[in-house]
Amino acid sequence: MGHTANFVRDKLPSKYSHELVEQVVKQPYQRQTASTYLTQIRDIVVLREIKVGREKLFIHHKLTQLFTQDSDEFKHYNK
């Protein structure tokens, strides 16, 4: 989570908060109230947006990769 937090802080300093990044990692989706922030984080490629019916899911794809691969290698974001 540390690398993700640093990346978001560098790319979106006015929107960054530790709590926001923590929620992105802990919960793969949020309601409309967080949509603006999540869309901005999606735009810097930390999250991926997936539409399911009328809902939007914001998925932390690097975390999902860690769950589905054999190694624990985390590929860093490109600055």
Contacts in CASP RR format, 6 or more apart in sequence:
PFRMAT RR
TARGET T0000
AUTHOR 0000-0000-0000
METHOD contacts of the structure
MODEL  1
MGHTANFVRDKLPSKYSHELVEQVVKQPYQRQTASTYLTQIRDIVVLREI
KVGREKLFIHHKLTQLFTQDSDEFKHYNK
1 21 0 8 1.000
1 22 0 8 1.000
1 25 0 8 1.000
3 74 0 8 1.000
3 76 0 8 1.000
3 77 0 8 1.000
4 21 0 8 1.000
4 24 0 8 1.000
4 25 0 8 1.000
4 46 0 8 1.000
4 60 0 8 1.000
4 62 0 8 1.000
4 77 0 8 1.000
5 16 0 8 1.000
5 18 0 8 1.000
5 21 0 8 1.000
7 44 0 8 1.000
7 46 0 8 1.000
7 77 0 8 1.000
7 79 0 8 1.000
8 15 0 8 1.000
8 16 0 8 1.000
8 20 0 8 1.000
8 21 0 8 1.000
8 41 0 8 1.000
8 44 0 8 1.000
8 46 0 8 1.000
9 16 0 8 1.000
10 79 0 8 1.000
11 44 0 8 1.000
12 40 0 8 1.000
12 41 0 8 1.000
12 44 0 8 1.000
15 37 0 8 1.000
15 40 0 8 1.000
15 41 0 8 1.000
20 34 0 8 1.000
20 37 0 8 1.000
20 41 0 8 1.000
23 30 0 8 1.000
23 34 0 8 1.000
24 38 0 8 1.000
24 41 0 8 1.000
24 46 0 8 1.000
24 47 0 8 1.000
24 58 0 8 1.000
24 60 0 8 1.000
25 60 0 8 1.000
25 63 0 8 1.000
28 57 0 8 1.000
28 58 0 8 1.000
28 59 0 8 1.000
28 60 0 8 1.000
29 55 0 8 1.000
29 56 0 8 1.000
29 57 0 8 1.000
29 58 0 8 1.000
29 59 0 8 1.000
30 38 0 8 1.000
30 58 0 8 1.000
35 56 0 8 1.000
38 47 0 8 1.000
38 49 0 8 1.000
38 58 0 8 1.000
39 49 0 8 1.000
41 47 0 8 1.000
41 58 0 8 1.000
42 48 0 8 1.000
42 49 0 8 1.000
42 58 0 8 1.000
45 77 0 8 1.000
46 60 0 8 1.000
46 62 0 8 1.000
46 77 0 8 1.000
47 58 0 8 1.000
47 59 0 8 1.000
47 60 0 8 1.000
47 61 0 8 1.000
48 58 0 8 1.000
48 59 0 8 1.000
48 61 0 8 1.000
49 56 0 8 1.000
49 57 0 8 1.000
49 58 0 8 1.000
49 59 0 8 1.000
50 56 0 8 1.000
50 57 0 8 1.000
50 58 0 8 1.000
50 59 0 8 1.000
51 57 0 8 1.000
62 74 0 8 1.000
62 75 0 8 1.000
66 72 0 8 1.000
66 74 0 8 1.000
END
